[in-house]
Amino acid sequence: MAYAWAVVVAGLAGTIATTCVMLFRGAGAANLGRPGAVRVAAIFGTVWTAWVLASASLASGGVYQFAPGKVEPWLALAMVVPLIALLLATRIPVVSRTLDQPNTQLWLTVAQIFRVEGAAFLIVMALGDLPAGFALPAGLGDIAIGFGAIAVARDLRRDNVNRKLVWFNILGLLDLVVATVLGVAAAPGLAHVLELSPSTAQIGLLPLVLIPTTLVPLAAALHIVSLRQLSAAAAATPDSILVGA
């Protein structure tokens, strides 16, 4: 399990760090000054790191564990509440100005490279603690999105914003939804409608639980912000994202 821990921690650290860089650069481009840019990036980095540590503490206390015959809402809340908080935070004027910068799309995409941490699912499957019916689509899906982010980021560096970015974000969100549905459906509890052996109980335990509670909300927010900006750009210049395929 040490390898799974290493993959999860590395993926989280990379995603948080890249998001902090995005915010720092965006705030600088928004003329907030270096102190303002440092403050914006530091606030996000501190708050999200604190949430990772809090979620790990809750997990160590068994809060997220699935229980047969019972509805345990804590894992779902730990995914949904942080996502809503992130999306609301993007409406704060300073944050909105920070994100509304030319290079933001590039950094929103680069942060998704660390989705390759889905390899942790494959590692735990190899140890016999996760079913292939969940680990393969969830793990390989995340890895595909991570490598896809590299290709899309390369296009963005060439100022070639097109349908690829739209589809990348849609597929990235779909991957998160599929993994979540499979994970819950095959876990112990009243939502257990998918018979897989072993069950997916491990996704409610450390280290894997940090993926749905801390990485999934952040990754989903990055996808949504990217799509929102693409939609705004398309409204301003209708042909802007329809060039190329």
Secondary structure, 3 states (H helix, E strand, C coil): CHHHHHHHHHHHHHHHHHHHHHHHHHHHHCCCHHHHHHHHHHHHHHHHHHHHHHHHHHHHCCCCCCCCCCCCCHHHHHHHHHHHHHHHHCCCHHHHHHHCCCCHHHHHHHHHHHHHHHHHHHHHHHCCCCCHHHHHHHHHHHHHHHHHHHHHHHHHHCCCCCHHHHHHHHHHHHHHHHHHHHHHHCCCCCCCCCCCCCCCHHHHCCCCCHHHHHHHHHHHHHHHHHHHHHHHHHHHCCCCCCCCC
